[in-house]
Amino acid sequence: MSQSNDSGAKIAVVNTQSLYEKHKKVYPRSVTGLFANWRWAMVWVTQLIFYGTIWLQWNGRQAVLFHVAERKFYLFGLVLWPQDVLYLAILLIISAYALFLVTAIGGRLFCGYVCPQTVYTEILLWIEARIEGERPARMKLDKGPHNARWWRLKVAKHALWLLVALWTGFSFVGYFTPVRELTEAAKTLAFGPWEWFWILFYAGFLYMQAGFLREQVCKYMCPYARFQGVMFDPDTLVISYDPERGEPRAPRKKGTDYKAKGLGDCVDCSLCVQVCPTGIDIRDGLQMECIACAACIDVCDQVMDKVGYPRGLIRYSTEAALEKHYTSKDILAHLMRTRTLIYGSILAAIIVATAWSMATRVPLKVDVIRDRSVLSREADDGRIENLYSLHVANTGETAHRFAISVSGMDGMDIFGERIIEVPASSLKSVDVAVRVDPGAGKKGSNVIQFEVQAQNHEKIVVREKATFLMP
């Protein structure tokens, strides 16, 4: 682009445009209503579970503990060992399919009600509103001078934020270090290096993300916001503004015959924007930033009540329902479609199979390791001998006495401990020698089988293959 100056010479003019929008702080307005009550109910439920579970006891130990040092995961009566990593993979698969199913049916319900980012932002916002006041007061405070009152309110707010963050970090580490040991260490601040790191790391991220970044985490950092679109379709239940009913929007006095003026039901009060934690205008249609918290529904319904209009200008609906004017019954019927049925069926099958596997799981694990330093040797009695190390893990909550036997070749015999006692949730190793007659097997490798059987429970038995080398 060019333009001429007074002398007639042409001057080049360059127009630049930033690719990044300048961040504008969002001051969410507090709201009450049905969905706000549901959000706070989920805040209480999730945090009672998170903060409270670490204090539960089970058989004289912490009920839920991912004990990294002992390499054991305790889940009430279930004890998982590193060999049970398959269950972790299955848990991740179940979580993924559950998220897919919920998203296909109801959009970002997880984000709006149980996502840790949403939950802790709600908690810190509640503290902020109690100390600094409601939305107008907070905006005025931030624009005003940094006087004694400003410092007093800010210090009080951030002190409480840090207290919540540190307690949350402490509780998080309590799932990996026995919380009673952690509590004793806290009296003198005698935490270990990794415990200090994770308490401060977790607390720091909570303080930063829920206190400062807030909606920026949902808009720019969370990958779920990016790939959710591929799981939406016209029959997904999402927060929807009804433009056919609401437009054209304009303010008006109560009792005005707005339909005669060609106006819609939206009074353009902008309260739906003020209560939105991500600062979007739902009237512009479904947006990636919407976390389905339904705050706009609560506040819009209250406005509709005040002006005497029907509720539901902003509501849970689907793209197809708005276009084709579905009834509530039609919307529910379309929720059960091919995609959701496939997700639901796969999820149910995985859950049932996992439950059956865990219910029939034998609380005993055996690893057999042949001594490779001595391939085979002739014993004092003339027989051929191989040496083995057996690692017997009792993964149950009861101590057991186990009998060890071996089979697979004629005349096999064990020399060493045949009966071992293993305490609950413990591992014991034992060395044994297996002998056979020189002509009992073929030259080279022969397959044998060790059997470890609980003496007081016939169903607790594990058979493990091994090889016996003949010279």
Secondary structure as GFF3:
##gff-version 3
##sequence-region A 1 471
A	DSSP	beta_strand	2	4	.	.	.	ID=ss1
A	DSSP	beta_strand	10	12	.	.	.	ID=ss2
A	DSSP	alpha_helix	34	53	.	.	.	ID=ss3
A	DSSP	beta_strand	57	58	.	.	.	ID=ss4
A	DSSP	beta_strand	61	62	.	.	.	ID=ss5
A	DSSP	beta_strand	64	67	.	.	.	ID=ss6
A	DSSP	beta_strand	72	75	.	.	.	ID=ss7
A	DSSP	beta_strand	78	80	.	.	.	ID=ss8
A	DSSP	three_ten_helix	82	84	.	.	.	ID=ss9
A	DSSP	alpha_helix	85	106	.	.	.	ID=ss10
A	DSSP	alpha_helix	109	113	.	.	.	ID=ss11
A	DSSP	alpha_helix	116	132	.	.	.	ID=ss12
A	DSSP	alpha_helix	135	143	.	.	.	ID=ss13
A	DSSP	alpha_helix	148	173	.	.	.	ID=ss14
A	DSSP	alpha_helix	179	187	.	.	.	ID=ss15
A	DSSP	alpha_helix	193	208	.	.	.	ID=ss16
A	DSSP	pi_helix	209	213	.	.	.	ID=ss17
A	DSSP	alpha_helix	215	216	.	.	.	ID=ss18
A	DSSP	pi_helix	217	221	.	.	.	ID=ss19
A	DSSP	alpha_helix	224	227	.	.	.	ID=ss20
A	DSSP	three_ten_helix	228	231	.	.	.	ID=ss21
A	DSSP	beta_strand	238	241	.	.	.	ID=ss22
A	DSSP	alpha_helix	243	246	.	.	.	ID=ss23
A	DSSP	alpha_helix	271	274	.	.	.	ID=ss24
A	DSSP	three_ten_helix	282	284	.	.	.	ID=ss25
A	DSSP	alpha_helix	295	307	.	.	.	ID=ss26
A	DSSP	beta_strand	314	317	.	.	.	ID=ss27
A	DSSP	alpha_helix	319	324	.	.	.	ID=ss28
A	DSSP	alpha_helix	328	335	.	.	.	ID=ss29
A	DSSP	alpha_helix	338	359	.	.	.	ID=ss30
A	DSSP	beta_strand	364	370	.	.	.	ID=ss31
A	DSSP	beta_strand	377	378	.	.	.	ID=ss32
A	DSSP	beta_strand	384	394	.	.	.	ID=ss33
A	DSSP	beta_strand	400	407	.	.	.	ID=ss34
A	DSSP	beta_strand	413	416	.	.	.	ID=ss35
A	DSSP	beta_strand	419	422	.	.	.	ID=ss36
A	DSSP	beta_strand	426	436	.	.	.	ID=ss37
A	DSSP	beta_strand	444	454	.	.	.	ID=ss38
A	DSSP	beta_strand	461	470	.	.	.	ID=ss39
###
